[in-house]
Amino acid sequence: MFGPVIPIVLLIYIFVCLRILRQYERGVVFALGKFAGVRGPGLIFLLTPFQTMTRVSLRTVTMQIPSQKIITKDNVSIDIAAVAYYHISDPEKAVIAIENVYEAINQISQTTVRNVVGRFSLDQLLAQTTDVNELIKEVIDTHTVPWGTVVTAVEIKDIFLPDNMQRAMAKEAEAERERRAKIVAAEGEFQAAVRLGEAADIITQHPVALQLRTLQTMAEIATEKNSTIIFPAQFMTTVQEALSTLKPAPKSEEVLARPNGDDAKPM
């Protein structure tokens, strides 16, 4: 009477006891409430109801750390939001040692971010973000290792500054840009002065160069504007000296001799 029923019930029981775990999943098995091992991935068999299984994902989890107000070392109130990345490395500890891994890491991350950021001033926080991130990760990782999880990275995502602090930083940046512009202008003036000094030394050694430069300036002025220009007498003397310098020296006159060798006398 029960002959055909028993195989059917057995097949149904076997079907109910089968579990399939994906490549990124592991199953923590308990037999009568006692830890019996970690299984997977693939097809596994559980003796229901004497054995139970808890699925655990080994993939990296992205966890948002909510924005919170933090007072820096130099007493500046800022809002910081961060993000943490972690994955489960030991499924047994993740199930047995902690009730909710995600919530536990989220809470410890918030307190760690607040404590670590409070050790730095605002300037250090803005300039050394990578070091701050690494320090936060190390502190969180020391708490999560007993839970069978590994924190791979922690990144400060947003830093919200008060309005008055933003205005102060904008003024500081503007003053820094003006300082750099003045330094560049001063360096240009210095280089120009050096070149002018070198030019003055050359002109001192060659006075004619100054006079030629004066004549060139006169030519440029006459070309640009057709107007009358009045020059001081000293300036004109300088021009005459330049012209006399450039004018070739006259040839010496030949002395005419008489046929008899005597000098010719005027009539």
KAFENNOR-V126129 format. One record per residue. SS is DSSP state (2 for helix, 1 for strand, 0 for the rest). OMEGA is omega in radians with two decimals (none if undefined). Layout:
SS_OMEGA / SS_OMEGA
This chain:
0_-3.12 / 0_-3.08 / 2_-3.10 / 2_-3.05 / 2_-3.05 / 2_3.10 / 2_-3.14 / 2_3.12 / 2_3.13 / 2_3.11 / 2_3.11 / 2_3.14 / 2_3.12 / 2_3.14 / 2_3.13 / 2_-3.08 / 2_-3.11 / 1_3.08 / 1_3.10 / 1_3.12 / 1_3.13 / 0_-3.08 / 0_-3.11 / 0_-3.12 / 1_3.00 / 1_3.13 / 1_3.08 / 1_-3.00 / 1_3.07 / 1_3.08 / 1_-3.08 / 0_3.10 / 0_-3.11 / 1_-3.13 / 1_-3.09 / 1_3.09 / 1_3.12 / 1_-3.08 / 1_3.08 / 0_-0.05 / 0_3.14 / 1_-3.11 / 1_3.12 / 1_-3.11 / 1_3.12 / 0_3.08 / 0_3.12 / 0_0.08 / 0_-3.08 / 0_3.12 / 1_3.07 / 1_-3.09 / 1_3.05 / 1_-3.14 / 1_3.11 / 1_3.10 / 1_3.14 / 0_-3.13 / 0_3.12 / 0_-3.12 / 1_3.06 / 1_-3.06 / 1_3.09 / 1_3.06 / 1_-3.03 / 1_3.10 / 1_-3.12 / 1_3.12 / 1_-3.12 / 1_3.08 / 1_-3.11 / 0_-3.11 / 0_3.13 / 0_3.00 / 0_3.04 / 0_-3.13 / 1_-3.13 / 1_3.04 / 1_-3.09 / 1_3.01 / 1_-3.09 / 1_3.10 / 1_-3.11 / 1_3.12 / 1_3.14 / 1_3.04 / 1_-3.12 / 1_3.13 / 0_3.14 / 0_-3.11 / 2_-3.13 / 2_-3.14 / 2_-3.11 / 2_3.14 / 2_-3.02 / 2_-3.00 / 0_-3.06 / 0_-3.11 / 0_-3.11 / 0_-3.07 / 2_-3.08 / 2_-3.11 / 2_-3.14 / 2_3.14 / 2_3.12 / 2_-3.13 / 2_-3.14 / 2_3.11 / 2_3.14 / 2_-3.14 / 2_-3.14 / 2_3.11 / 2_-3.14 / 2_-3.09 / 2_-3.08 / 2_-3.12 / 2_3.13 / 0_3.12 / 0_-3.05 / 0_3.00 / 0_-3.11 / 2_3.14 / 2_3.11 / 2_-3.13 / 2_-3.14 / 2_-3.07 / 2_-3.05 / 0_-3.10 / 2_-3.13 / 2_3.12 / 2_3.11 / 2_3.12 / 2_-3.13 / 2_3.13 / 2_3.09 / 2_3.14 / 2_-3.12 / 2_-3.13 / 2_3.13 / 2_-3.09 / 2_3.12 / 2_3.12 / 2_-3.02 / 2_3.13 / 2_3.10 / 2_3.13 / 2_3.13 / 0_3.13 / 1_3.12 / 1_3.08 / 1_-3.08 / 1_-3.12 / 1_3.01 / 1_-3.09 / 1_3.00 / 1_-3.02 / 1_-3.08 / 1_3.03 / 1_-3.11 / 1_-3.12 / 0_3.03 / 0_-3.10 / 2_-3.13 / 2_3.10 / 2_3.08 / 2_3.11 / 2_3.14 / 2_3.13 / 2_3.09 / 2_3.09 / 2_3.13 / 2_3.12 / 2_3.12 / 2_3.10 / 2_3.11 / 2_3.10 / 2_3.10 / 2_3.12 / 2_3.13 / 2_3.12 / 2_3.12 / 2_3.11 / 2_3.13 / 2_3.12 / 2_3.13 / 2_3.10 / 2_3.09 / 2_3.10 / 2_3.14 / 2_3.14 / 2_3.10 / 2_3.12 / 2_3.11 / 2_3.13 / 2_3.10 / 2_3.09 / 2_3.10 / 2_3.10 / 2_3.12 / 2_3.11 / 2_-3.14 / 2_3.14 / 2_3.11 / 2_3.13 / 2_-3.12 / 0_-3.10 / 2_-3.14 / 2_-3.12 / 2_3.12 / 2_3.14 / 2_3.09 / 2_3.10 / 2_3.10 / 2_3.09 / 2_3.11 / 2_3.10 / 2_3.10 / 2_3.14 / 2_3.13 / 2_3.13 / 2_-3.13 / 2_-3.14 / 2_-3.06 / 2_-3.05 / 0_3.13 / 0_-3.09 / 0_-3.12 / 0_-3.12 / 0_3.14 / 0_-3.14 / 0_3.06 / 0_3.14 / 2_3.12 / 2_3.13 / 2_-3.13 / 2_3.08 / 2_3.11 / 2_3.12 / 2_3.12 / 2_3.11 / 2_3.13 / 2_3.14 / 2_3.13 / 2_3.12 / 2_-3.11 / 2_-3.08 / 0_-3.13 / 0_-3.12 / 0_-3.14 / 0_3.13 / 0_3.13 / 0_-3.11 / 0_3.11 / 0_3.12 / 0_-3.13 / 0_3.14 / 1_3.07 / 0_3.14 / 0_-3.13 / 0_3.10 / 0_3.13 / 0_3.12 / 1_3.13 / 0_-3.14 / 0_3.13 / 0_-3.12 / 0_none
